[in-house]
Amino acid sequence: MSFRGRQFRLMLYEDDSTHVKAIEKIKRCYDCAYIRHDMDTYEEDVIENGSLKHVEGELKKPHFHVVIKFLNARSSKAIAKDLGITENYLKECNKYREAMEYLIHLNNPEKYLYSIDDVHGSLKKDLVIFLAKHEKDENIKVQTIYSWIEKQPRPLTVTRLAKWCYSNGYWDVFRRSSSIFFRIIDEHNFNKNECYLNNYEEVEPDEFFYQMGTSDMFNDENVL
């Protein structure tokens, strides 16, 4: 079914000669962002006509994800004709930022994460801006979670922190950084433990981890 819009998503295959021609024309003539996916895998077994066709974890055949953008609305039928492909390879793109971020699987941690360097085209600049904003948003979320933990007057359970995070819109950051938050909870509980408070003064986090032999835990730049 044809539709109109200013932004479109496409998934094209490099083993299809018509798709290869379409990709080359998009590169030359369209305002676009594109990326070649060659590390995607099947997330579950695929059965067709009663037979196992693909197994979970099997690599999918390489393909291109493309986002194109126009100043004025155009029909999917006209674009498909111009590119020489069937219309079913064009998808609506009502959420431009999400479509751009999906090029590298930014918000899909269960999938292979591609590099911004793998993205090409004139629209790449928009993705760079979105990534910068995403990093800022994540820093704010981490700061908010950490501040909430610090304000808790009693020892804190992982269950309570997890419930607070998903109830307040921080589940994405908690899930990605759960290991470090577990350590922060340990630190918090150690300092708030009544027996500890009766015998020692509270210590700063760095000093605490030094005493526990884990002071270099925060040195891993990939943790958060």
C-alpha positions as CSV (number, residue, x, y, z in Angstrom):
1,M,0.0,0.0,0.0
2,S,1.4,3.4,-1.0
3,F,1.9,6.1,1.6
4,R,3.3,9.6,1.7
5,G,6.0,11.2,3.9
6,R,9.1,13.2,4.1
7,Q,11.2,10.5,5.7
8,F,11.5,6.8,4.7
9,R,13.3,3.7,5.9
10,L,14.7,1.0,3.6
11,M,16.4,-2.3,4.0
12,L,18.2,-3.4,0.9
13,Y,20.3,-6.5,0.1
14,E,23.6,-6.5,-1.6
15,D,23.0,-9.9,-3.3
16,D,20.1,-8.3,-5.3
17,S,21.4,-6.4,-8.3
18,T,18.4,-4.1,-8.3
19,H,19.1,-3.2,-4.7
20,V,22.7,-2.5,-5.5
21,K,21.7,0.0,-8.2
22,A,19.2,1.6,-5.8
23,I,21.8,2.0,-3.1
24,E,24.2,3.6,-5.6
25,K,21.5,6.1,-6.7
26,I,20.6,6.9,-3.1
27,K,24.3,7.7,-2.4
28,R,24.5,10.0,-5.4
29,C,21.1,11.7,-5.4
30,Y,19.4,11.5,-2.1
31,D,19.8,13.1,1.3
32,C,20.4,9.9,3.2
33,A,22.2,8.0,6.0
34,Y,23.1,4.3,5.3
35,I,25.0,1.5,7.0
36,R,25.9,-2.1,6.0
37,H,24.9,-4.6,8.6
38,D,27.0,-7.8,8.5
39,M,27.0,-8.9,12.1
40,D,23.2,-9.3,12.7
41,T,22.1,-12.7,14.0
42,Y,18.7,-14.5,14.3
43,E,17.3,-14.0,17.8
44,E,15.4,-17.2,17.7
45,D,15.0,-20.3,15.5
46,V,13.1,-19.7,12.2
47,I,10.9,-22.5,11.0
48,E,9.3,-22.4,7.6
49,N,6.9,-25.1,6.2
50,G,7.7,-27.3,9.1
51,S,11.5,-27.2,8.6
52,L,14.2,-25.4,10.5
53,K,15.5,-22.7,8.2
54,H,17.7,-20.6,10.5
55,V,19.0,-21.3,14.0
56,E,19.3,-18.8,16.9
57,G,22.6,-17.0,16.7
58,E,23.1,-17.7,13.0
59,L,24.4,-14.7,11.0
60,K,21.9,-13.0,8.7
61,K,23.0,-12.2,5.2
62,P,24.6,-8.7,4.9
63,H,22.1,-5.9,4.1
64,F,21.9,-2.1,4.2
65,H,19.7,0.0,6.4
66,V,18.9,3.3,4.9
67,V,17.1,6.5,6.0
68,I,16.2,9.1,3.4
69,K,14.7,12.5,3.9
70,F,13.0,15.1,1.7
71,L,12.0,18.7,2.1
72,N,8.5,18.0,0.9
73,A,6.3,14.9,1.2
74,R,6.6,12.3,-1.5
75,S,4.8,9.0,-2.2
76,S,6.4,5.6,-1.6
77,K,5.3,4.5,-5.1
78,A,7.2,7.3,-6.8
79,I,10.3,6.7,-4.8
80,A,10.2,3.0,-5.5
81,K,9.8,3.7,-9.2
82,D,12.7,6.1,-9.2
83,L,15.0,3.6,-7.4
84,G,13.8,0.6,-9.5
85,I,12.7,-1.5,-6.5
86,T,9.4,-2.9,-5.3
87,E,7.5,-0.7,-2.9
88,N,7.5,-3.2,-0.1
89,Y,11.2,-2.3,0.7
90,L,10.1,1.2,1.7
91,K,8.8,1.7,5.3
92,E,7.2,4.7,7.0
93,C,9.5,6.8,9.2
94,N,7.3,8.6,11.7
95,K,10.1,8.7,14.3
96,Y,13.1,10.1,12.6
97,R,15.5,10.0,15.6
98,E,14.6,6.4,16.4
99,A,15.2,5.4,12.8
100,M,18.6,7.1,12.7
101,E,19.6,5.6,16.1
102,Y,18.6,2.1,14.9
103,L,21.2,2.3,12.2
104,I,23.8,1.4,14.9
105,H,21.3,-0.4,17.2
106,L,21.8,2.3,19.8
107,N,18.7,1.4,21.9
108,N,18.8,-2.3,21.2
109,P,21.5,-3.7,23.6
110,E,20.4,-7.3,22.7
111,K,21.7,-6.6,19.1
112,Y,25.2,-6.1,17.7
113,L,26.2,-2.5,18.3
114,Y,27.7,-0.9,15.2
115,S,30.0,2.1,15.2
116,I,29.0,5.6,14.1
117,D,32.0,5.3,11.8
118,D,30.1,2.7,9.8
119,V,27.4,5.2,9.0
120,H,27.7,7.2,5.8
121,G,25.7,9.9,3.9
122,S,24.7,13.5,4.3
123,L,22.3,12.7,7.2
124,K,25.1,11.3,9.4
125,K,25.5,14.7,11.0
126,D,22.0,14.3,12.5
127,L,23.0,11.0,14.1
128,V,26.1,12.6,15.5
129,I,23.8,15.2,17.2
130,F,21.4,12.6,18.5
131,L,24.3,10.6,20.0
132,A,25.6,13.7,21.8
133,K,22.2,14.3,23.2
134,H,21.8,10.6,24.1
135,E,25.1,10.7,26.1
136,K,24.0,13.9,27.9
137,D,20.7,12.3,28.8
138,E,22.4,9.2,30.1
139,N,24.8,11.2,32.3
140,I,21.8,13.0,33.8
141,K,20.0,9.7,34.5
142,V,23.1,8.2,36.1
143,Q,23.5,11.3,38.3
144,T,19.8,11.1,39.3
145,I,20.0,7.4,40.2
146,Y,23.3,8.0,42.2
147,S,21.8,10.9,44.1
148,W,18.7,8.9,45.0
149,I,20.9,6.1,46.4
150,E,22.9,8.6,48.4
151,K,19.7,10.1,49.9
152,Q,18.4,6.7,51.3
153,P,18.8,6.7,55.1
154,R,18.9,2.9,55.4
155,P,20.6,0.0,53.6
156,L,19.1,-0.5,50.1
157,T,18.1,-3.7,48.3
158,V,18.7,-4.3,44.6
159,T,15.0,-5.0,44.2
160,R,14.0,-1.7,45.6
161,L,16.5,0.2,43.4
162,A,15.3,-1.8,40.3
163,K,11.7,-1.0,41.1
164,W,12.4,2.7,41.6
165,C,14.3,2.8,38.3
166,Y,11.6,1.2,36.2
167,S,8.9,3.2,37.9
168,N,10.7,6.5,37.2
169,G,11.9,6.0,33.6
170,Y,15.6,5.0,34.4
171,W,15.4,1.3,33.5
172,D,17.4,1.6,30.4
173,V,20.4,3.0,32.2
174,F,20.0,0.7,35.2
175,R,20.0,-2.3,32.9
176,R,23.1,-1.3,31.0
177,S,25.0,-0.3,34.1
178,S,23.6,-2.7,36.7
179,S,27.0,-4.2,37.7
180,I,28.3,-0.8,38.8
181,F,25.0,0.1,40.6
182,F,25.3,-3.2,42.5
183,R,28.7,-2.1,43.7
184,I,27.4,1.4,44.6
185,I,24.6,-0.3,46.6
186,D,27.2,-2.4,48.5
187,E,29.1,0.8,49.3
188,H,26.0,2.6,50.4
189,N,24.9,-0.4,52.6
190,F,28.3,-0.8,54.1
191,N,28.4,2.9,55.2
192,K,24.8,2.8,56.4
193,N,25.1,-0.4,58.4
194,E,24.4,0.3,62.0
195,C,27.3,-1.7,63.3
196,Y,29.7,0.1,61.0
197,L,28.3,3.5,62.0
198,N,28.7,2.7,65.7
199,N,32.4,2.0,65.3
200,Y,33.7,4.0,62.3
201,E,33.2,7.3,60.5
202,E,31.7,7.3,57.0
203,V,34.4,7.2,54.3
204,E,34.5,8.6,50.9
205,P,33.8,6.2,48.0
206,D,37.4,6.1,46.7
207,E,38.7,5.4,50.2
208,F,36.1,2.7,50.7
209,F,37.0,0.9,47.5
210,Y,40.7,1.2,48.3
211,Q,40.1,-0.5,51.7
212,M,38.1,-3.2,50.0
213,G,40.7,-3.8,47.3
214,T,38.5,-2.6,44.5
215,S,39.6,1.0,44.1
216,D,40.3,0.5,40.4
217,M,36.8,-0.6,39.6
218,F,35.9,2.9,38.2
219,N,38.9,2.9,35.9
220,D,37.1,0.8,33.3
221,E,35.8,3.3,30.8
222,N,33.4,0.8,29.4
223,V,31.5,0.1,32.6
224,L,29.1,3.1,32.2
